Amino acid sequence: MGTLYLVATPIGNLEDMSPRAIRMLKEANLIAAEDTRHTGKLLKHFGIETPLTSYFEHNKINKLDYILEKLSGGDVALVSDAGTPAINDPGYELVRAALASGFDVVPVPGPSAPLAALTVSGLPTDSFLYLGYLPHKTSERHKFIGQIENLPYTLIFLESPYRIVESLEDLLSVLGDRRICVAREMTKMFEEYWRGTLNGAVEYFKSQPARGEFTLVVEGKRKVESGKWTEEELLAAIKKELAEEKSAKEISAELAEQSGWTKKEIYTLVNRVR
């Protein structure tokens, strides 16, 4: 009986391909790939001649029996288009089927876009929640973001260049002006990491060309460390924010996360001290 190896591949820079990953792909009897054309280029670069078969969202059910049969005769390597397989792709279903059939499943660790972005974000890494792509439709995005609004974990999303501004606007609308790191084209020629607040991210990416794949790392719900702020503490914070020429809406959203006061209460105070 063979083993199913989950082989991580580069998310952009081919120098991130590990020696072990190259060896496992060479030694496997078969490579199951999300896109055989894309993976074929990778194999050609490293001189790997192992046979390829496709395994992706629209043929995952039909291909399960074929891949399991191949596992009976030797090792099979599973790869995605980029990064770690079974993260945000149908690989997990193959893993479940292989385990249920008594095969060993072994990881060959390597690049992963969500973890790479998290580690350089400057946001807490002790607890985080990876949520894949945000829903395509605005109404569904709002509903989805609302369900995770009060979670204290650092939030990680993927997004396409065609919806990046709309998704940032929706995150700002529902979550308030939290801190964010936007990672674009990681490990590639036009690699970029933008760090700031959601409001700033909306304005910045409105002026940028729709190019590259994005990973968004967003601050979780802040905990009020010592109970609700006194009015004097809140007024001092408001005056500081006003000195930075922030709007009442921006101040209300930001300080509500920290103070324990509602956005409406803070908005009223901002207009009172102006």
C-alpha atoms as one frame of an Amber mdcrd trajectory, in Angstrom:
protein
   0.000   0.000   0.000   1.146   3.490  -0.809   1.097   6.747   1.129  -0.672
   9.959   0.184   1.819  12.830   0.499   0.536  16.403   0.713   3.363  18.343
  -0.903   3.558  22.116  -0.436   4.817  24.061  -3.460   5.935  27.701  -3.895
   3.371  30.498  -3.809   5.511  32.499  -6.220   9.257  32.173  -5.814  10.557
  28.813  -7.071  13.496  29.048  -4.659  11.027  28.208  -1.894  10.656  24.643
  -3.227  12.226  22.373  -0.635  14.653  19.530  -1.478  12.297  17.096   0.228
   9.332  18.284  -1.864  11.344  17.738  -5.060  12.383  14.253  -3.921   8.850
  13.222  -2.962   7.440  14.368  -6.314  10.148  12.426  -8.134   9.611   9.257
  -6.101   5.791   9.211  -6.211   4.034   6.945  -8.709   1.507   9.674  -9.477
   0.996  13.395  -8.824  -2.588  14.631  -8.373  -2.651  18.326  -9.274  -5.259
  21.071  -9.104  -4.146  22.319 -12.546  -1.948  19.959 -14.570  -0.795  22.734
 -16.905   0.352  24.911 -14.021   1.991  22.021 -12.159   3.527  20.758 -15.402
   5.611  23.942 -15.627   6.812  23.410 -12.056   7.766  19.797 -12.755   9.609
  20.743 -15.928  11.611  23.381 -14.044  12.820  20.796 -11.525  13.242  17.927
 -13.983  10.444  15.832 -12.494   8.892  13.292 -14.890   6.284  11.661 -12.626
   2.888  11.131 -14.326   0.214  13.770 -13.628  -3.530  13.543 -13.146  -5.974
  16.357 -12.478  -7.832  16.658  -9.183  -9.889  19.819  -8.729 -13.289  21.079
  -7.592 -15.300  19.882 -10.584 -13.890  16.350 -10.910 -13.061  15.588  -7.277
 -15.807  12.984  -6.863 -15.088  11.145 -10.120 -11.343  11.035  -9.458 -11.453
   9.672  -5.890 -11.730   6.004  -6.857  -8.994   6.354  -9.487  -6.539   7.945
  -7.044  -7.358   5.453  -4.298  -6.701   2.634  -6.764  -3.321   4.149  -7.600
  -2.538   4.383  -3.879  -3.008   0.638  -3.641   0.035   0.229  -5.890   2.313
   2.962  -4.570   2.720   6.517  -3.304   0.669   9.456  -4.624   1.598  13.125
  -4.152  -1.108  15.779  -3.941  -0.270  19.372  -4.909  -2.317  22.536  -5.318
  -1.645  25.422  -7.693   0.420  27.108  -4.987   1.152  26.643  -1.310  -0.090
  23.872   0.948  -2.674  21.463  -0.527  -6.023  20.855   1.231  -6.116  24.519
   2.333  -8.968  26.186   0.456  -9.133  23.439  -2.173 -10.832  20.005  -2.407
  -7.764  18.160  -1.169  -9.339  17.571   2.236 -11.908  15.240   0.633  -9.153
  13.103  -0.832  -7.449  13.069   2.571 -10.659  11.854   4.238 -11.183   9.170
   1.602  -7.582   7.975   1.867  -7.751   7.749   5.654 -11.088   5.955   5.517
  -9.523   3.406   3.138  -6.640   2.738   5.514  -3.881   4.645   3.704  -1.290
   6.755   5.491  -1.442  10.509   4.830   1.773  12.463   5.404   2.500  16.196
   5.028   5.532  17.600   3.261   5.385  21.101   4.789   6.302  24.276   3.000
   4.857  27.588   1.771   1.413  28.733   2.887   0.026  32.161   1.954  -2.188
  32.626   5.063   0.644  31.826   7.489   3.213  33.842   5.555   0.992  36.930
   5.662   0.096  36.421   9.334   3.698  36.210  10.495   4.682  39.541   8.926
   1.422  41.390   9.643   2.410  42.857  12.998  -0.893  41.596  14.414  -1.301
  38.970  17.173  -0.301  35.475  16.058  -1.178  33.510  19.215  -4.753  32.874
  18.044  -6.098  33.368  14.544  -8.920  32.262  12.260  -8.436  31.507   8.572
 -11.641  31.977   6.583 -10.626  31.649   2.933 -12.307  33.820   0.305 -15.025
  36.242   1.334 -18.427  35.724  -0.359 -18.745  37.321  -3.795 -22.028  39.171
  -3.234 -22.154  42.285  -1.052 -25.183  41.140   0.961 -23.577  37.768   1.669
 -20.278  39.428   2.631 -22.031  41.704   5.126 -23.862  38.760   6.681 -20.691
  36.658   6.858 -18.561  39.429   8.370 -21.315  40.161  10.879 -21.124  36.571
  12.124 -17.443  36.993  13.048 -17.552  40.637  14.151 -17.104  39.938  17.862
 -14.449  37.226  17.651 -11.168  38.168  19.398  -8.955  36.245  16.948  -6.834
  37.730  14.189  -8.811  37.132  10.975  -7.263  35.960   7.698  -8.985  36.134
   4.312  -8.067  35.657   0.663  -9.358  38.029  -2.009  -9.095  38.563  -5.745
  -7.926  41.860  -7.289 -11.409  42.409  -8.752 -13.193  42.580  -5.388 -10.455
  43.902  -3.106 -11.824  47.444  -2.677 -15.422  46.308  -2.186 -14.349  43.715
   0.392 -12.227  46.236   2.283 -15.183  48.653   2.319 -17.468  45.965   3.699
 -14.951  44.944   6.364 -14.685  48.603   7.405 -18.459  49.043   7.438 -19.098
  46.035   9.678 -15.941  45.766  11.815 -15.039  49.421  12.176 -11.606  50.883
  11.520  -9.430  47.989  12.693  -5.780  47.432  11.934  -4.997  45.406   8.823
  -2.099  44.039   6.817  -2.773  43.564   3.108  -0.293  41.196   1.453  -0.148
  41.240  -2.342   1.895  39.057  -4.721   3.839  37.444  -1.877   7.345  36.204
  -2.847   6.860  37.516  -6.422   8.418  40.420  -8.290   5.813  43.005  -7.220
   5.522  41.782  -3.629   3.842  44.335  -1.347   2.776  44.545   2.293   0.483
  47.412   3.241  -0.081  47.977   6.966  -2.461  50.451   8.552  -6.204  50.698
   9.203  -9.124  49.492   7.119 -10.079  53.067   6.278  -6.582  53.777   5.017
  -6.523  50.513   3.069  -9.737  51.423   1.233  -8.306  54.763   0.133  -4.944
  53.283  -0.874  -6.242  50.374  -2.947  -8.819  52.546  -4.713  -5.858  54.161
  -6.444  -4.057  50.912  -7.254  -4.405  48.768 -10.402  -6.474  45.568 -10.053
  -3.505  43.220 -10.034  -2.267  40.301  -7.941  -3.729  37.909  -5.404  -4.400
  39.301  -1.925  -4.211  37.933   1.601  -5.899  40.103   4.241  -4.919  39.895
   7.908  -7.376  41.822  10.078  -7.251  42.636  13.771  -9.736  40.736  15.933
 -12.229  42.302  18.319 -10.288  44.187  20.930 -10.915  43.338  24.557 -11.647
  46.118  27.013  -8.873  45.454  29.485 -10.160  47.262  32.583 -13.870  47.778
  32.093 -15.622  50.715  30.504 -13.630  53.943  30.254 -14.719  56.910  32.318
 -16.129  59.867  30.419 -12.974  61.841  31.239 -10.780  59.110  29.709 -12.952
  58.959  26.627 -12.969  62.738  26.166  -9.169  62.810  26.370  -8.941  60.139
  23.693 -11.461  61.977  21.493  -9.460  65.214  21.681  -6.331  63.339  20.674
  -8.111  61.815  17.667  -9.566  65.188  16.667  -6.066  66.650  16.691  -5.240
  64.115  13.955  -8.177  65.489  11.916 -10.184  62.286  11.990 -13.921  62.376
  11.324 -16.561  61.694  13.977 -17.417  58.426  12.222 -13.798  57.250  12.222
 -13.306  58.195  15.880 -16.545  56.499  16.938 -15.633  53.240  15.219 -12.057
  53.172  16.511 -12.741  54.112  20.144 -15.772  51.865  20.479 -13.404  48.909
  20.032 -11.316  50.037  23.010 -13.504  51.934  25.439 -16.656  49.897  25.992
 -18.786  52.858  24.857 -21.113  52.510  21.871 -20.422  54.223  18.545 -23.544
  56.371  19.000 -22.433  57.568  22.457 -18.957  58.416  21.210 -20.341  60.182
  18.131 -22.440  62.427  20.386 -19.415  63.283  22.538 -17.254  64.037  19.508
 -19.767  66.570  18.233 -20.070  68.049  21.724 -16.347  68.793  22.130 -15.692
  70.064  18.602
